């Protein structure tokens, strides 16, 4: 695993959270700030806060494919794979060429044991399927 981020990362991330939160007091019409806040919390490993911020973003703009993709990633990290799959598919319904969503859906499907579907999604997202005699199949993102 990669080394943990330096303490300064957390200092700056907390300031980013505080700045985003303060900007949200301007009427809660800024869906992008909620979405970005969700990303910051996810990066800090605060998945409950990430979930709340991303859900608020979708409450304000239900047809945002990136927010649905982010929500799917949060659900995946929480181990809620069925909900993750639903949200990633919603993102792809809204924007079919979202490569990161295809890669994420592929990972979710593989974790759910849907190997053929998962590998197809990985390829659709620009991943390359690699076969190693010792480790078996793996997918490398583009």
Secondary structure, DSSP 8 states (H G I E B T S, - for coil): ------HHHHHHHHHHHHHHHHHGGGTS--HHHHHHHHHHHHHTT-HHHHHHHHHHHHHH-TT-HHHHHHHHHHHHHTT-HHHHHHHHHHHHHH-TT-HHHHHHHHHHHHHTT-HHHHHHHHHHTT-EEEEETTTEEEEE--
